[in-house]
Amino acid sequence: MELFFRSYNTGKSKNIIILHGLYGASDNWVGIAKGISKEFSVFIPDHRNHGNSPHSNEFSYDCLVDDLNKFIENNKIENPIIIGHSMGGKVAMNYNSKHPNMINKLIIIDIAPKKYSSKAKPDFHKKVLEIISKLDLNNYKNRIELKEEIEKHVTDKRHLHLILKNIRLTDSGFEWKINIKAISTQLNNILHETFTSSLSKNTSIVETLFIKGENSDYIIESDFEKIKNIYPNVEFVIIKDSTHWLHAEQPQILINEINAFINCNQ
């Protein structure tokens, strides 16, 4: 599958790839891309079933990793640093597991190499999918009407923004950017799917940075030792006053931490 992508500062010999999370898209990371090291070409693909990339009934980490591998090959991206947020972080870790000699450094943002089996995460995602599945976009004339309707069901401004960002206006009216059916069908696998066997059994020598939002529970204290067992060459950063969406809440601090890590020993 040929992914849509945005690129910045192209032509440099050093490369960075940023992978967004579930319901996200490349345009959520433009500010971060422009703010990180000027010595790198930066690429932000949209995952399948997201943003401007094609839709498919197939939606799993195997598919997402294969998409990323083809994206790297097609664009002749050598030895990239890969940054992944949430689901994108899982894709990045799985890619590194399958292609251990292909990347320069690994930056994982607010996700751990584990199954998310607690009720909190599935309930949130199922609620989002339930809300958007019931919305008939043909009933709304403009974004103001859409926003007012969604606000009846979503009180958190970050979640509201996330949903609205997934709606686009075409010549025939509003439509969803995300593939609601495929994501709904495969949601449990995306949340709970185990990693490739090599990730759980082998260690990775790649220089790795895990960044946690201070007020997020996607990475908890007991995860740190597990992460060290897989990534012994790891550093940890906790960004204060941030949740899972730290790239929106503390973008400059995130940029500073990424720059410090990617420029170290370069």
matplotlib code that plots the C-alpha trace (Angstrom):
import matplotlib.pyplot as plt

x = [0.0, 1.3, 0.9, 0.2, 3.0, 4.2, 7.9, 10.1, 13.6, 14.1, 17.5, 19.4, 21.4, 20.0, 16.3, 13.5, 10.2, 7.3, 4.4, 1.1, -1.3, -4.8, -7.3, -4.3, -2.8, 0.4, -0.9, -1.1, 2.7, 3.7, 4.7, 6.9, 8.4, 9.3, 10.8, 13.2, 16.7, 17.3, 20.0, 17.4, 14.8, 11.6, 8.8, 5.3, 3.2, -0.5, -1.1, -3.5, -7.2, -6.1, -5.7, -5.2, -3.8, -5.9, -8.4, -8.3, -10.2, -6.8, -5.7, -3.0, 0.5, 1.8, 0.1, 1.3, 4.9, 4.8, 3.4, 6.3, 8.9, 7.6, 7.4, 11.0, 12.1, 10.0, 11.4, 14.9, 15.1, 18.3, 19.1, 16.2, 15.4, 11.9, 9.6, 6.3, 3.4, 0.9, -0.1, 2.7, 5.1, 4.0, 4.5, 8.0, 8.9, 7.6, 9.5, 12.7, 12.1, 11.6, 14.4, 16.9, 19.7, 17.6, 17.2, 19.5, 17.6, 14.1, 11.9, 8.7, 6.1, 3.8, 3.2, 4.8, 5.7, 2.8, -0.9, -3.4, -5.9, -7.4, -10.9, -10.0, -8.4, -11.0, -13.9, -12.4, -11.9, -15.2, -16.9, -15.2, -16.1, -19.7, -20.2, -18.8, -20.6, -23.9, -23.2, -24.7, -22.5, -25.1, -27.3, -24.9, -24.4, -21.3, -18.6, -20.4, -23.4, -21.1, -19.2, -22.4, -23.7, -20.5, -20.2, -23.5, -21.6, -17.9, -17.0, -13.2, -11.9, -8.9, -11.3, -13.6, -10.7, -9.5, -12.9, -13.4, -9.9, -11.1, -13.8, -13.2, -15.3, -15.5, -17.5, -20.3, -20.3, -18.6, -16.8, -14.7, -11.0, -10.6, -12.0, -14.5, -15.5, -11.9, -10.8, -13.9, -13.5, -9.8, -9.8, -9.2, -6.2, -4.7, -5.2, -4.2, -2.2, 1.0, 4.2, 6.2, 7.9, 11.4, 10.4, 9.5, 12.4, 15.3, 16.9, 17.5, 20.8, 19.4, 19.6, 16.1, 14.2, 10.9, 8.9, 6.1, 3.4, 3.4, -0.3, -0.8, -1.2, -0.1, 3.3, 3.3, 6.1, 6.1, 6.7, 10.1, 12.0, 10.2, 11.3, 14.9, 14.9, 14.0, 15.9, 19.0, 20.3, 17.4, 16.8, 13.5, 12.0, 8.8, 7.3, 5.5, 1.9, 1.0, -1.2, -1.2, -1.4, 1.8, 2.7, -0.3, 0.0, 3.7, 5.1, 8.2, 9.3, 8.8, 10.8, 13.6, 13.8, 13.7, 16.5, 18.7, 18.4, 18.8, 21.8, 23.6, 26.6, 25.6]
y = [0.0, 3.4, 5.8, 9.5, 11.4, 14.9, 15.8, 18.6, 19.8, 17.1, 16.4, 15.8, 12.6, 12.0, 11.0, 11.0, 9.2, 10.2, 7.7, 9.0, 7.1, 5.7, 8.2, 10.5, 11.8, 13.3, 16.9, 16.5, 16.3, 19.1, 21.5, 18.9, 18.0, 21.6, 22.0, 19.1, 19.0, 21.0, 18.5, 15.8, 15.2, 14.5, 12.2, 11.8, 9.1, 8.5, 4.9, 2.9, 3.7, 7.1, 10.6, 10.7, 7.2, 4.4, 2.3, -1.4, -4.1, -5.4, -3.6, -5.2, -4.5, -6.9, -4.8, -1.5, -2.7, -4.0, -0.6, 1.2, -1.1, -0.4, 3.3, 3.3, 1.3, 3.3, 6.6, 5.3, 6.4, 5.1, 4.5, 6.6, 7.6, 6.5, 8.4, 6.7, 7.9, 5.5, 3.0, 4.5, 3.6, 0.0, 0.0, 1.5, -1.2, -4.0, -2.6, -2.5, -6.1, -7.3, -5.1, -4.7, -3.2, -0.7, 2.2, 4.7, 5.5, 4.8, 7.3, 5.9, 8.4, 7.4, 3.7, 0.6, -2.8, -4.6, -5.6, -3.0, -5.3, -2.9, -1.7, 2.0, 2.0, -0.2, 1.8, 5.1, 3.8, 2.0, 5.2, 7.2, 4.7, 4.4, 8.2, 8.6, 5.5, 7.0, 10.4, 10.7, 13.4, 14.1, 15.7, 18.6, 21.7, 23.0, 22.3, 24.4, 22.1, 19.0, 20.4, 21.2, 17.7, 16.0, 18.2, 16.6, 13.4, 14.4, 16.8, 16.5, 19.1, 16.9, 14.1, 16.5, 17.9, 14.4, 13.5, 16.7, 16.4, 13.1, 14.8, 16.4, 18.3, 17.1, 18.2, 15.8, 16.7, 15.7, 12.3, 10.4, 10.2, 7.1, 3.7, 3.3, -0.3, -1.7, 0.0, -1.1, -4.7, -4.8, -2.6, -5.4, -6.6, -3.1, -2.6, -6.1, -7.7, -9.2, -8.1, -10.3, -13.1, -11.6, -8.5, -10.4, -12.8, -10.7, -7.4, -4.5, -2.7, 0.4, 3.7, 4.2, 7.0, 6.5, 9.7, 9.6, 12.1, 12.9, 12.5, 9.6, 6.0, 4.5, 3.9, 3.0, 2.4, -1.4, -0.9, 0.7, -2.6, -4.5, -1.8, -2.0, -5.8, -5.3, -2.0, -2.0, 1.0, 3.2, 6.6, 7.8, 11.3, 12.3, 15.5, 17.4, 18.8, 16.5, 13.6, 11.0, 13.9, 15.6, 16.6, 18.9, 20.0, 20.5, 20.7, 22.8, 20.6, 17.6, 19.1, 20.0, 16.4, 14.9, 17.3, 16.6, 12.8, 12.7, 15.1, 13.2, 11.3, 12.3]
z = [0.0, -0.9, 2.0, 1.9, 3.7, 4.5, 4.4, 5.6, 5.1, 2.5, 0.8, 4.0, 4.4, 7.8, 8.2, 10.7, 10.4, 12.7, 13.2, 14.6, 16.9, 16.5, 15.0, 14.4, 11.1, 9.8, 10.1, 13.9, 13.9, 11.5, 14.3, 15.9, 12.5, 11.8, 15.3, 15.4, 14.1, 10.9, 10.0, 9.2, 6.5, 8.3, 6.9, 8.4, 6.8, 7.4, 8.5, 6.4, 7.3, 8.6, 7.2, 3.4, 3.1, 1.4, 3.3, 3.7, 5.5, 6.8, 9.8, 12.1, 13.3, 10.7, 8.0, 9.5, 9.8, 6.2, 5.1, 6.9, 5.4, 1.9, 2.6, 3.6, 0.6, -1.9, -0.6, -0.3, 3.4, 4.9, 8.6, 9.9, 13.4, 14.0, 16.4, 17.3, 19.4, 21.0, 18.2, 16.1, 18.9, 18.8, 15.0, 15.5, 18.1, 15.9, 12.9, 14.9, 16.0, 12.4, 10.9, 13.8, 11.6, 9.7, 12.1, 13.8, 17.0, 18.4, 20.2, 21.7, 23.0, 25.8, 25.0, 26.5, 24.9, 26.4, 26.0, 27.2, 28.8, 31.3, 30.7, 30.6, 27.1, 25.4, 26.9, 25.7, 22.1, 21.9, 23.1, 20.4, 17.7, 19.0, 18.7, 15.3, 13.9, 14.9, 13.2, 9.8, 8.2, 5.5, 8.2, 8.8, 6.7, 8.4, 11.0, 13.6, 13.5, 13.6, 16.6, 18.5, 17.9, 19.0, 22.1, 23.3, 23.7, 24.2, 27.0, 26.8, 24.4, 23.3, 22.4, 20.6, 18.6, 17.8, 16.3, 14.4, 12.9, 11.3, 9.3, 5.9, 3.5, -0.1, -3.1, -2.1, 1.6, 4.8, 5.1, 7.6, 7.0, 9.1, 8.1, 10.9, 10.0, 9.8, 13.0, 14.9, 13.7, 14.6, 17.7, 20.2, 18.2, 18.0, 21.7, 22.9, 20.1, 21.3, 19.7, 17.4, 19.2, 18.7, 20.6, 23.7, 23.6, 22.3, 23.3, 21.0, 21.0, 19.3, 21.3, 22.6, 24.3, 26.0, 26.7, 29.2, 29.8, 33.6, 33.9, 31.5, 32.6, 29.3, 30.9, 34.6, 37.1, 36.6, 32.9, 33.2, 34.2, 31.4, 28.9, 30.2, 29.6, 25.9, 25.3, 27.6, 25.8, 26.9, 28.4, 30.0, 30.0, 31.8, 30.5, 33.3, 33.0, 30.1, 29.4, 26.5, 24.0, 25.1, 21.6, 21.7, 25.3, 25.6, 22.1, 22.7, 25.6, 23.5, 20.7, 23.1, 24.4, 20.9, 19.7, 22.7, 22.1, 18.3, 18.4, 21.1, 19.5, 16.0]

ax = plt.figure().add_subplot(projection="3d")
ax.plot(x, y, z, "-o")
ax.set_aspect("equal")
plt.show()
